Amino acid sequence: MQVCCLEMTSKRKLIGRLVPCRCFRGEEEIVSVLDYSHCGLQQVPKEVFNFERTLEELYLDANQIEELPKQLFNCQALRKLSIPDNDLSSLPTSIASLVNLRELDISKNGIQDFPENIKCCKCLTIIEASVNPVSKLPDGFTQLLNLTQLYLNDAFLEFLPANFGRLVKLRILELRENHLKTLPKSMHKLTQLERLDLGNNEFSELPEVLEQIQNLKELWMDNNSLQVLPGSIGKLKQLVYLDVSKNRIETVDLDISGCEGLEDLLLSSNMLQQLPDSIGLLKRLTTLKVDDNQLTILPNAIGNLSLLEEFDCSCNELESLPSTIGYLHNLRTLAVDENFLPELPREIGSCKNVTVMSLRSNKLEFLPDEIGQMQKLRVLNLSDNRLKNLPFTFTKLKELAALWLSDNQSKALIPLQTEAHPETKQRVLTNYMFPLTFPDLHFHIDIFCSDSQFQTDVFRFPFSH
């Protein structure tokens, strides 16, 4: 049976068991789950102790409890103890009595350390202790040999115990927002580790031990002080997700190509001036973000990323895009804002699956007719460029729902007019946001309607100066 102090919380389904009370037989009610979340409690309710022999899950989330009573630790059948977002300042040594505890959530409290005898909770598989001022882990912590998930984000850790590698069953380790500079060499034993989050720490180089954690699939090293992405990263053959954004990386080693399973590569906000050609060997890449760097050119090998769906190279110093970009047939989102592009390659038209393209704040003076082949385009940002008109092939973009020509534009779609170019005599599209270049001409107005279809030859009147 499960008992809640108020309404049952909707965020989880708690499974309880109820055996009807048969007082004439001397039998008692069996309660296995109690939920007192969000009850404004300042202490653990005494009725909890009535079920110390049967209680398996206890939820005390989001209260104002300052300490845990000793009697709570007589609940030796307890398998899950959840007390996040309270006012605890310590974890009592009595916790050693909970020999069947499997999950412990003490996040968002004021706990400064773990007692040494937490090692007695040998059944623990998950510990969530994020957002506590924990400055170090006791050696006894490394005797929790069944631990599979450990969350210690936003704490005060400066180092991990030397024998941290004893936790060989760890699959998820999150240590974001600490003060770590190194990792213990023993971590090479963490052969089952799949996710490692070291973002927002103080690493100046990629820890050498990482190359030995062969089954790692997700690695966060963002917001550190890395200057190089070394070739050793290429030894992580199983790596699927890599975030090294917001560092000081100037060089990406050629051997990054060894990460043959990589699908997401985030290199945003670094100091890169170029990308290695070997990046084109990351055949499974679907997301590539290199925005906010100092890139002046993109390698032609970019065109080999045939599965790429999202590419962001905004806020760089690019003066051109390689023609090979036309080989990115699976591309859905392309962002090239704040560069120095005077034109786009005609091959851009081959990116026929792009739905969102942003080219804001470049030096574009014209767009190629081939852009009309990108018929799945729904959002196109061309604001802050030097365009005088748009190619008439824009009339083929039937799915276009937003066309931004100015940062001050009040509507997502605005009327466009058909004009004849004075030199080429070809039809082009323009409106009042473009420079005045074709005086004394008559024209038709082509209007983007609410259903994103073009209507032509609606009005005809002389151009007024």
Disulfide bonds with the S-S distance in Angstrom:
Cys5-Cys39 1.48
